[in-house]
């Protein structure tokens, strides 16, 4: 049987404030707002995410993963990731 997992993440203050305001406006919880936004993101980026996962799977199968991980864990890796996957724009 699958169990729910919870994690705490840090988000920019403006994003946290938007989520709280949106939850209040809807009369719902912040968790429900985040879940909905998360689902919408995955739905609208399905093909892009599938291609990225296929690329990562290929890298793992071709033994390129250690080099990719080393690059992402390098001092510049976080900068590269933030450029590839910027935080959502504030509403």
C-alpha positions in Angstrom: 0.0 0.0 0.0 1.4 3.4 -1.0 1.9 6.0 1.7 1.8 9.7 1.3 5.1 11.5 1.7 5.6 15.0 3.0 8.5 17.3 2.5 9.3 20.9 3.4 10.8 23.1 0.7 11.9 26.7 0.7 10.1 28.9 -1.8 10.5 32.6 -2.6 8.5 34.8 -0.3 6.4 36.2 -3.2 5.4 32.7 -4.2 4.4 31.8 -0.7 2.4 34.9 -0.3 0.6 34.3 -3.6 -0.2 30.7 -2.5 -1.6 31.9 0.8 -3.7 34.7 -0.8 -5.0 32.3 -3.5 -6.0 29.7 -0.8 -7.8 32.4 1.2 -9.5 33.7 -2.0 -10.7 30.2 -2.8 -11.6 29.3 0.7 -9.3 26.3 0.6 -5.9 25.2 1.9 -2.4 26.1 0.7 -1.8 22.4 0.1 -4.8 22.2 -2.3 -3.5 25.3 -4.2 0.0 23.9 -4.5 -1.4 20.5 -5.6 -3.6 22.1 -8.3 -0.8 24.3 -9.6 1.6 21.3 -9.6 -0.9 19.2 -11.5 -1.5 21.9 -14.1 2.3 22.4 -14.5 2.8 18.7 -15.2 -0.2 18.5 -17.5 1.0 21.5 -19.6 4.6 20.3 -19.7 4.0 16.6 -20.2 5.8 16.3 -23.5 8.8 18.4 -22.4 9.1 16.4 -19.1 8.8 13.1 -20.9 11.6 14.1 -23.3 13.8 15.1 -20.4 13.1 11.9 -18.5 13.9 9.9 -21.7 17.2 11.9 -22.0 18.1 11.1 -18.4 17.2 7.4 -18.8 19.5 7.3 -21.9 22.3 8.9 -20.0 21.9 6.4 -17.2 21.8 3.5 -19.6 24.9 4.8 -21.5 26.8 5.5 -18.2 26.9 9.2 -18.7 24.9 9.8 -15.5 28.0 10.3 -13.2 29.3 13.1 -15.5 25.8 14.7 -15.6 25.4 14.5 -11.8 28.9 15.9 -11.3 28.1 18.8 -13.5 24.8 19.5 -11.7 26.5 19.3 -8.3 29.3 21.7 -9.3 29.2 25.3 -8.1 27.7 26.4 -11.4 25.2 23.5 -11.5 22.5 25.3 -9.4 22.8 28.3 -11.7 22.3 26.2 -14.8 19.3 24.5 -13.2 17.7 27.8 -12.2 18.0 29.0 -15.8 16.5 25.8 -17.2 13.7 25.7 -14.7 13.0 29.2 -13.4 10.4 29.7 -10.6 6.9 30.5 -11.8 6.1 34.1 -12.4 4.1 35.9 -9.7 0.5 36.6 -10.4 
